[in-house]
């Protein structure tokens, strides 16, 4: 004890010193250990070949190319053949059939309410979370993103702006088709009338939200509906591609991608201006193979196909403070790997029962080993029991042995009669079923076992179609109650 100080005062002094020291240590630790901000950009119907950096002969994507050059790249990264299944896998880390998602419409796009989303996990880990653009995992209120872990939800309905299908899947407003220019958007439960082109609007809203939330870790999911059809874009983006394209629609498809590229450039400039660049992980990827492009990087199949061209997509990971620049990773990777990777990076607890793997040890150079695995693809989209006409059919059991594939690091089994050596034949030109019958049998047996596992999880197959479109009802109710609100963007393209 220090002479001349009362014992009680001495104890109080020690307590204050310890508290101050612990507070400073804790503050410094938090500053050093703050997890990265995460931005996931997902475009719609843009394939592996639909970027300049993958060798397209005339499509110009300078900002995406720059992102590619500054990123670690997964060069054998695969999603599902169509969009809702891919989105369900991204949100949950589980293959889509385990989430009940076997189609993009007819209630079979609804992601089971039993699933835990990446937004919920990140929010629990201290992140604020936002989605901007396309959700397409259920339009009924319980399935909406603001009830699935997103603090900010700025989305269109249905599978695309202006779409409407039997059942609950439909965009608003009900009586006049929503448009790519000046669309009506649902913002945190209220419909707003926006002004401008859809992709510009989604990026603008995301960038303003990012600026407002920059003092805490954030997860921004920018999910454009472009370049999904109808193929419409600002004329100045379409015009350069008309001399090269077979049709105005193809030129517009490329113009839509050029517009996405423009917005990626604005986003990256905004991150640097805000001082967020170094500790922000930016992921750029797409949801399935190309729907319209005329360059497919030598692959077989496009959107909807279970061949390589239907599932292999760009995957760029840019995180300047942690990842190597310009490094390619050729290992077989998938959309289900995003969930455990982001969970690990955020320092959150990884839920059990995931199909994906944590990519962060691979991307950060902590390991070079990557064990082989089998992963499964299925087009889904079989007819729905109880319906007649083009939507009707016998249900999932009739589709089990149609339009499926199995991949390992080396081989791709397509159906039960084709197997390709992807290492030697990435274009899947030579069927080697006679040369590798045992390998084909092994992969086919694994597929049958997987189907038996996931079949009980297809919870939407026998659900009757909703007699109403939820977005239509909510839109009409709001018109009576408050009117359709005017969009008040939190940022402008000019400012960024």
N, C-alpha and C positions, 0 to 999 in steps of 0.2 A: 504494500500500500504506500502511496505517496504521502510523506509527512505533511501534516497540516490540512488534509482534506478529510471531511467527515466521511465515515464508511458508506453511508447511504448515497451521498453525492458521488463518491468514487464509483459505486456500482452503476449509478445513473450515467456517469461519464463513459464508462466502459460500454454500456448498452448503446449509447448514442453513437460512439465511434464504430462499434460493430455493425449497427444498423446502417450507418452511412457507407461504410466500406462494402457491405453486402449489396446495398442498393446500387453503388457505382459498378461493382463487379457484375451484378445482374444486368444493369443497363448496358454495359460494354458488351456482355455476352450476347444480349438480344441484338445489338447492332451488328455484331460480327455474324451472328447465326440467322439473321432474317432470311427466310426462304425466298426463292425467286418469285417474281411475278410471272404469271403464265398466260400466254396468248395462244389460243388454238384457232387457226384459220382453216376452215373446211369449205371447199367449193363444191359445187353440185354438177356432176356429169362431165367433169374435166378429167381426161385420161392422162396416163403416164407421158404420152407423146405430145400433149397439148401445152408445152412450155418450150421456150427457146433453148434453155440450157440442156434439154434432152434431145436436141438435134433437129427440132422442127425446121423445115426448109425456109419458111417465110414468116411465121408467127413471131412477133417481137414482144418479149416480156422482160425488159431490162431490169426492173426492180425485183421481180421474182428471181431472175438470173443472179442478181447481186446477193439476194438472200441465200440462194443456193451456194454461191462462192464463199459466203461467210459462215456456212453451216456445216455440221456433221450430217451426212446423208445416209439413209437406209435405202440401199439400192435394190433390195428384194422384199419390199414392204407390200403387204396385201390387205385388202378390205373385203367386203362382200360384193356380190355382183350388182346390187341395187341399194338405194339410199337409206330407207328406214332401218334395214338390218345393220348397216354400217354404223348408223347413229346410235342404235341400241348397244352395239358392242363397245363403242367409244365411251358411252355413259356408264357402263357397268363392268367392263372387263370380262364379260361372258359372251360366248358366241350367241348370235341373235335368237336362235330357236329357244334357248334357255330363258329368254325374256318374253317368249310368246310372240315374237316378231317374225312372221313368215311371209309378209307381203308389205305393200306400201299403202293399201286401202282395205276396205271391208272389215274394219275393226282389228285387222291383223297387223296393223302398224302400231298398236297400243303397247307400250312397254309395261310389263307387269308391275303392279304397285308393290310387289314384294321385293323389287330390286332396289339396291342402294346405289345412288348415282355418285359420280366423281364430284359433282357440285356439293352434294351433302357432306362427303368426306372432307373436301377442302374447306368448306365453311366451318366444320367442326374443328379444323386445324388452324382457324384464325383468318382465313381468306374471306374477302368479299367476292361475290360471284355474279357474273352477268352473261346473258346470251343475247345475241344480236343477229336476227335473220330467221333461219329455218330451224324449226324444232322437229316436227313430223314424227312424233312418238305418242300421239294421242291428243285430240282436240277437246275431249270432255274434261271438265274442270279438274278432276282429281289427277289427271295425267299431265296437266300443264306444267311448264317449267318452274313457275313461281311456287308450285307445290312439290317440286322435286329437287330443291336445294339452291335455286337461283334467286339472289336478292334483287336483281334487275333483269326484267324480261321484256324484250323489244322484238316482237316476232310477227310473222304472218301466220295464217292458218293453213290447214290442209297440207298437201305435199308441195305446193308451190303457190305463188301469188295468183289469185283468180281461180284456183282449182276447186272442183266440187265433185264428189263421188257419192254413191249410195252409202248410207251409214253416217257416222259422225264426222267423217273427214271432209272438211270444206272450209274455204277461206271466206272472209266477210269483205264487203257487204253482200247481202243475199241476192238482190235483184239486178245488180249491174256488176259485171265482172271487174274485179280488182285488176289494176294495171301495173306494169313495171315502172311507169312514170306516175308520180304523185300517188303512191299506194296508200290505202288505209292500213295502219299497223296497230297491233294490240300492245300497249305499253303499260306494264304493271297492272293489267286488268281493265284498262280503259282504252277504247279505240280512239286513235288520233289520225287526223288527215295530214299526211306529210306532203312535202313539196320537193320534187327532184327525182333523180333516177334511183332505183331501189338499192343498188350496190353502194352508191355514194351515200345514201341515207344510212345504211347499216354501219358503214365504217365511220361516218361522221358521229353517229350516236355513240358508238363504241369508244372513239377517241375522246369525246367529251367526258364520258363516264370514267375512263382511265385517268384523265387529268384530275378529276374530282376525287378519285380514290387512291391516288398515288402514294399517300402516306401510310398505307397498310398493304399487305400482300393482296393481290387481286388475281382472279381467274376470269379472263375475257374469252368467251367462245363466240367467234365471229364466223357465222355459218351462212354464207351467201346462197341465195336461190339461183344465181347465175353460175355457169352458163346454161342452166336447164332451159328447155324450150317453154314457151314460145321464144324464138330467137329475136330479141328486141334489145337494142342498145342505142346510146346517143350516136347520131350520124357521124360525128367526127371520129369515133372509134371504129366504126364499121367501114368507112370509105377506103382506108388503105388496103383492105383485104378483098375488095370486090374484084380487082384485076386478077387475083390469084385463085379465087374460089370458084367451084362449079356452080354455086347458086348464091343468091342473096342471103339465104338462111345460114349457109356455112360461113359466109363473110360476117354475118351478125354474130354467130357463135364465137368466132375469133375476136370480133370487136368487144364482146362481153368479157372475154378473158383479158384483152388489153385494158379494159376499164378496171377489172379487178387488179391488174398489175399496177395501174396508176394509183389506186387506193392503197395497195401494199406499200408503195413508195411514200405516200403521205403518212401512213402509220409509222413506218420506220423513222422518218424525219421527226415526227412528233415525239417518239420515244427518246431520241437523242436530245431534242430541245428541252424535254422535261427532266433530263438526267436519269432516265429509267433504263437506258440502253444496256448497260453492263450486267445488271442483275435481273433481266427479263428473258425468260425462255420463250422464244417464238417458234411455234411449230406450224409448218405449212403442209397441208395434205389435201386429198380429194376423196370423194365418197365412193366412187366406182370407176370403171373404165369409161372411155370417151363415148358420148352419145352422138357426136356429129363430126369429129375431127377426121381429116384425111391422111394423117400421119400417125402410125401406131408403134413406132420404134421396133418394127419387125415382129410384133407379137400377134398371136392368133386370138380373135374374139374381141368384142367391145362390151359396152354396158349390157348387163343381163347374161353374159356368157360365163361359164365356169372354167373356161380356158384362161391363160395368163392375162390376156388383154382385158378381161372383164374385172380382174381383181387387183392387178399390180398398179400402184399409183405412186406419185411423188411423195416423199416424206423427208422434209428438211427440218433440222433442229438447230436453232441458233441461240446460243447462250455464251456471250463473249467471255465472261469471267470463269467459265468452267469447261466448255467444250472446245475441242480442236477445230480449227478452221479448215475446211476443204477436205475432210477425211470421209472416205466411203466405207460403209459397213455392209458387206455382202450377205450377211446371215439372213435366213428366212425370219421375217418379223411380221407382225399383224396388228390390226386395229385393237385387238383385245389387250395388247401390251401397253397401250397408252395409259390406261387406268392405273395399273400397279406402278408404272414409272412415275407418273405425276404424284401419286400417293407417297412414294418413297422420297421423292425430291422435296415434297412439302413437309416431310417429317411426321406424316400421319400414320395411323395404324392401318395396315392392309387387311381388308376383310377376307374371310375365308371363302373358298369355293370359286376362285377366279380361274379363267382359262388362260389369262395372259401372264407374261413374264415381265419382271422389272428390267427395263433396258438401261437404267442409269449406270450400273457397273461397266457395261459394255461401252456406252457412249463417253464415259469419263475416264476410260483407260484403266479402271481398277481390275479388269479381267479381260482376257482375250479368248477364253473358252466359251463355247456356246454349243450345248448338246443338241443332238438332233431331236426332232419331235414331229409328230403327225398333226396336221391341222386340217379342218374340214370346211368345205364350201357347198352350198346348195342354193339354187336359184329360188326355191320356194314357188310362190305364185300359182299353186294349183287351184282348181276351182273350189268354191265354198259349198259345202253341203247345205241343202235347203233352198238354194237359189236356182233360178232358171236363167236361160239365156247365156250371154258371154261370161257372166260372173259365176255361173253354177258349175258344179262338179262333184266328185266323189270324196274330196277332202285329202288330208295329208298322206294317208296310207297309199293312195293311188299315185302319189308323186315321189314316194321314197326312192325308187330306182331310176328316176329321171333327173337329169341336169344336176349332177353332183360331182364333186372332185375331192381328192385327198392329196395333200402336199407333204413331202419331206424336204430336207435340204436339197436332195438331188433329183427326186422323181415327182412327177405329177400324174396321178391316176385320174382319168376322166371317164366317168361311168365305169362299167365293169369290163370294157373291152379295149380300152386304150391306156397306154402308159408311155410317158415321155421322159427322156433324160434331159432335164432342164439345164444342167451344166453344159452339156454338149449341143443341145438342141433347144435353145430358148424360144424359138418360134413354133415349137410343137409340130414339126413337119413329118417326123418319122415315128410311127407307132411301133413300140418295141415289146408288145405283149407276148410275142413268141420267144423273144430273147430273155425276158424277165418274168416268167409266169409265177414264180414263187414270190417275188416282190409284189406283184399285182395282187396275188391272193392274200398276202399279209395286209396290204393296205385296204383291200375290200372287206376283209374280216373286221378290221378296226373301224371301218365306216359303219358296218352293220351294228357293231357294239355301241358306237356313238349314237346312232339313230335310236336304238332302244333306250338309251339314257335320256335323250332330249324329247322323245315323243310325248311323255306325260307332261312336259313343261309347255307344250303348245296350248296355252290356256285360252287363246282367243278363237280357236277353230269352231267351237260350237256356240259362240256368243251370237245372239240375234242382232241384226243390224239396227242401229238406233233409228227411230222414226223421224228424228229431227237432227238438224245441224246446229251444234251448240254455239258456234261463232255467229251464226245468223240470228239466233234468239237473243244472245247477249248484245249484239249490235242494235237490234230493234228496240230492246229495252233501254239501252243507253240513249238512243235518239229521243225517246219519250222523256226520260228522266233528266238528262243534262245536255243532250245534244252531243254530236261528235266533236271532240276537242281538236283544237289547232295545235299541231306539233310545235314545240318550242325547243329546238335543238340546243344541246349544251356546248356545242362547238360548231365551227364552220370550217369548210375546206379552206377558205381564204386565210383564216387565222393560222392554220397549220402549214 
